[in-house]
Amino acid sequence: MQSSGVQNIIVNMEEVKYTDSSGLSAFLFANRLCKNASGLLVISNVNPHVMKLIKISHLQTVFTILPTEKEAVECVFMHELEKEMSQQEDSDASSAL
């Protein structure tokens, strides 16, 4: 699969009332793609029915799930800052050698 340069995905589930195993599989696939690109998949605004299915499937520890889209955006922003700082530290360490 060819990457379009996207590393982070936020999925706002506010309007989603139901999902099944194929929907969760799509999230797993997207999560793996994001991780492979050093990015993050964040799911927000999950309704109780969908959250119950996520918990039954034990995926709450796999996915980053936050209550609001604003928190999801902040989470991605922090992830990018941490990644940038880590790359800078690696660069500084290489220069010191």
Rosetta constraint file for C-alpha pairs under 8 A:
AtomPair CA 6 CA 34 HARMONIC 7.86 0.50
AtomPair CA 6 CA 37 HARMONIC 7.93 0.50
AtomPair CA 7 CA 33 HARMONIC 7.94 0.50
AtomPair CA 7 CA 34 HARMONIC 5.26 0.50
AtomPair CA 7 CA 35 HARMONIC 7.89 0.50
AtomPair CA 7 CA 37 HARMONIC 5.41 0.50
AtomPair CA 7 CA 38 HARMONIC 6.58 0.50
AtomPair CA 7 CA 39 HARMONIC 4.43 0.50
AtomPair CA 7 CA 40 HARMONIC 6.71 0.50
AtomPair CA 8 CA 34 HARMONIC 5.97 0.50
AtomPair CA 8 CA 39 HARMONIC 4.86 0.50
AtomPair CA 8 CA 40 HARMONIC 4.73 0.50
AtomPair CA 8 CA 41 HARMONIC 5.73 0.50
AtomPair CA 8 CA 42 HARMONIC 7.97 0.50
AtomPair CA 8 CA 76 HARMONIC 7.02 0.50
AtomPair CA 9 CA 34 HARMONIC 7.38 0.50
AtomPair CA 9 CA 40 HARMONIC 6.40 0.50
AtomPair CA 9 CA 41 HARMONIC 4.79 0.50
AtomPair CA 9 CA 42 HARMONIC 6.29 0.50
AtomPair CA 10 CA 41 HARMONIC 5.90 0.50
AtomPair CA 10 CA 42 HARMONIC 4.80 0.50
AtomPair CA 10 CA 43 HARMONIC 5.83 0.50
AtomPair CA 10 CA 44 HARMONIC 7.38 0.50
AtomPair CA 10 CA 69 HARMONIC 7.73 0.50
AtomPair CA 10 CA 72 HARMONIC 6.66 0.50
AtomPair CA 10 CA 73 HARMONIC 7.39 0.50
AtomPair CA 11 CA 41 HARMONIC 7.71 0.50
AtomPair CA 11 CA 42 HARMONIC 6.29 0.50
AtomPair CA 11 CA 43 HARMONIC 4.80 0.50
AtomPair CA 11 CA 44 HARMONIC 6.16 0.50
AtomPair CA 12 CA 43 HARMONIC 6.07 0.50
AtomPair CA 12 CA 44 HARMONIC 4.87 0.50
AtomPair CA 12 CA 45 HARMONIC 5.80 0.50
AtomPair CA 12 CA 46 HARMONIC 7.65 0.50
AtomPair CA 12 CA 68 HARMONIC 7.98 0.50
AtomPair CA 12 CA 69 HARMONIC 6.25 0.50
AtomPair CA 13 CA 43 HARMONIC 7.03 0.50
AtomPair CA 13 CA 44 HARMONIC 5.91 0.50
AtomPair CA 13 CA 45 HARMONIC 5.13 0.50
AtomPair CA 13 CA 46 HARMONIC 5.25 0.50
AtomPair CA 13 CA 47 HARMONIC 7.41 0.50
AtomPair CA 14 CA 44 HARMONIC 7.50 0.50
AtomPair CA 14 CA 45 HARMONIC 4.91 0.50
AtomPair CA 14 CA 46 HARMONIC 6.31 0.50
AtomPair CA 14 CA 47 HARMONIC 7.07 0.50
AtomPair CA 16 CA 46 HARMONIC 7.77 0.50
AtomPair CA 16 CA 47 HARMONIC 7.50 0.50
AtomPair CA 17 CA 47 HARMONIC 6.79 0.50
AtomPair CA 17 CA 49 HARMONIC 7.31 0.50
AtomPair CA 17 CA 50 HARMONIC 7.15 0.50
AtomPair CA 18 CA 49 HARMONIC 6.88 0.50
AtomPair CA 18 CA 50 HARMONIC 5.92 0.50
AtomPair CA 19 CA 23 HARMONIC 5.60 0.50
AtomPair CA 19 CA 24 HARMONIC 7.28 0.50
AtomPair CA 19 CA 50 HARMONIC 6.30 0.50
AtomPair CA 20 CA 24 HARMONIC 6.51 0.50
AtomPair CA 20 CA 53 HARMONIC 7.92 0.50
AtomPair CA 21 CA 25 HARMONIC 6.05 0.50
AtomPair CA 22 CA 26 HARMONIC 6.24 0.50
AtomPair CA 23 CA 27 HARMONIC 6.47 0.50
AtomPair CA 24 CA 28 HARMONIC 6.24 0.50
AtomPair CA 24 CA 54 HARMONIC 7.68 0.50
AtomPair CA 25 CA 29 HARMONIC 6.20 0.50
AtomPair CA 26 CA 30 HARMONIC 6.15 0.50
AtomPair CA 27 CA 31 HARMONIC 5.91 0.50
AtomPair CA 28 CA 32 HARMONIC 6.21 0.50
AtomPair CA 29 CA 33 HARMONIC 6.30 0.50
AtomPair CA 30 CA 34 HARMONIC 6.16 0.50
AtomPair CA 30 CA 41 HARMONIC 7.06 0.50
AtomPair CA 31 CA 35 HARMONIC 6.17 0.50
AtomPair CA 31 CA 40 HARMONIC 7.00 0.50
AtomPair CA 31 CA 41 HARMONIC 5.34 0.50
AtomPair CA 31 CA 63 HARMONIC 7.37 0.50
AtomPair CA 32 CA 36 HARMONIC 6.06 0.50
AtomPair CA 33 CA 37 HARMONIC 6.32 0.50
AtomPair CA 34 CA 38 HARMONIC 6.27 0.50
AtomPair CA 34 CA 39 HARMONIC 4.58 0.50
AtomPair CA 34 CA 40 HARMONIC 5.26 0.50
AtomPair CA 34 CA 41 HARMONIC 6.12 0.50
AtomPair CA 35 CA 39 HARMONIC 5.11 0.50
AtomPair CA 35 CA 40 HARMONIC 6.05 0.50
AtomPair CA 35 CA 41 HARMONIC 7.92 0.50
AtomPair CA 39 CA 79 HARMONIC 7.87 0.50
AtomPair CA 39 CA 80 HARMONIC 7.96 0.50
AtomPair CA 40 CA 76 HARMONIC 6.71 0.50
AtomPair CA 40 CA 79 HARMONIC 7.60 0.50
AtomPair CA 41 CA 63 HARMONIC 7.24 0.50
AtomPair CA 41 CA 64 HARMONIC 6.69 0.50
AtomPair CA 42 CA 63 HARMONIC 6.95 0.50
AtomPair CA 42 CA 64 HARMONIC 4.96 0.50
AtomPair CA 42 CA 65 HARMONIC 5.83 0.50
AtomPair CA 42 CA 66 HARMONIC 7.23 0.50
AtomPair CA 42 CA 72 HARMONIC 5.98 0.50
AtomPair CA 42 CA 76 HARMONIC 7.70 0.50
AtomPair CA 43 CA 63 HARMONIC 7.35 0.50
AtomPair CA 43 CA 64 HARMONIC 6.21 0.50
AtomPair CA 43 CA 65 HARMONIC 4.77 0.50
AtomPair CA 43 CA 66 HARMONIC 6.30 0.50
AtomPair CA 43 CA 72 HARMONIC 7.23 0.50
AtomPair CA 44 CA 65 HARMONIC 5.69 0.50
AtomPair CA 44 CA 66 HARMONIC 4.86 0.50
AtomPair CA 44 CA 67 HARMONIC 5.37 0.50
AtomPair CA 44 CA 68 HARMONIC 5.28 0.50
AtomPair CA 44 CA 69 HARMONIC 5.51 0.50
AtomPair CA 44 CA 72 HARMONIC 6.45 0.50
AtomPair CA 45 CA 66 HARMONIC 6.95 0.50
AtomPair CA 45 CA 67 HARMONIC 5.11 0.50
AtomPair CA 45 CA 68 HARMONIC 5.33 0.50
AtomPair CA 45 CA 69 HARMONIC 6.87 0.50
AtomPair CA 46 CA 50 HARMONIC 6.36 0.50
AtomPair CA 46 CA 51 HARMONIC 6.08 0.50
AtomPair CA 46 CA 65 HARMONIC 7.87 0.50
AtomPair CA 46 CA 67 HARMONIC 7.12 0.50
AtomPair CA 47 CA 51 HARMONIC 6.13 0.50
AtomPair CA 48 CA 52 HARMONIC 6.01 0.50
AtomPair CA 49 CA 53 HARMONIC 6.59 0.50
AtomPair CA 50 CA 54 HARMONIC 6.28 0.50
AtomPair CA 51 CA 55 HARMONIC 6.12 0.50
AtomPair CA 52 CA 56 HARMONIC 6.07 0.50
AtomPair CA 53 CA 57 HARMONIC 6.16 0.50
AtomPair CA 54 CA 58 HARMONIC 6.21 0.50
AtomPair CA 54 CA 59 HARMONIC 5.31 0.50
AtomPair CA 54 CA 60 HARMONIC 6.01 0.50
AtomPair CA 55 CA 59 HARMONIC 5.98 0.50
AtomPair CA 55 CA 60 HARMONIC 5.71 0.50
AtomPair CA 58 CA 62 HARMONIC 7.90 0.50
AtomPair CA 59 CA 63 HARMONIC 6.21 0.50
AtomPair CA 60 CA 64 HARMONIC 7.41 0.50
AtomPair CA 60 CA 65 HARMONIC 7.26 0.50
AtomPair CA 65 CA 72 HARMONIC 7.99 0.50
AtomPair CA 66 CA 71 HARMONIC 6.43 0.50
AtomPair CA 66 CA 72 HARMONIC 6.08 0.50
AtomPair CA 67 CA 71 HARMONIC 7.09 0.50
AtomPair CA 68 CA 72 HARMONIC 6.42 0.50
AtomPair CA 69 CA 73 HARMONIC 6.19 0.50
AtomPair CA 70 CA 74 HARMONIC 6.30 0.50
AtomPair CA 71 CA 75 HARMONIC 6.06 0.50
AtomPair CA 72 CA 76 HARMONIC 6.30 0.50
AtomPair CA 73 CA 77 HARMONIC 6.15 0.50
AtomPair CA 74 CA 78 HARMONIC 6.11 0.50
AtomPair CA 75 CA 79 HARMONIC 6.13 0.50
AtomPair CA 76 CA 80 HARMONIC 6.21 0.50
AtomPair CA 77 CA 81 HARMONIC 6.29 0.50
AtomPair CA 78 CA 82 HARMONIC 6.10 0.50
AtomPair CA 79 CA 83 HARMONIC 6.12 0.50
AtomPair CA 80 CA 84 HARMONIC 6.09 0.50
AtomPair CA 81 CA 85 HARMONIC 6.12 0.50
AtomPair CA 82 CA 86 HARMONIC 6.10 0.50
AtomPair CA 83 CA 87 HARMONIC 6.21 0.50
AtomPair CA 84 CA 88 HARMONIC 6.17 0.50
AtomPair CA 85 CA 89 HARMONIC 6.17 0.50
AtomPair CA 86 CA 90 HARMONIC 6.18 0.50
AtomPair CA 87 CA 91 HARMONIC 6.11 0.50
AtomPair CA 88 CA 92 HARMONIC 6.08 0.50
AtomPair CA 89 CA 93 HARMONIC 6.08 0.50
AtomPair CA 90 CA 94 HARMONIC 6.20 0.50
AtomPair CA 91 CA 95 HARMONIC 6.20 0.50
AtomPair CA 92 CA 96 HARMONIC 6.27 0.50
AtomPair CA 93 CA 97 HARMONIC 6.75 0.50
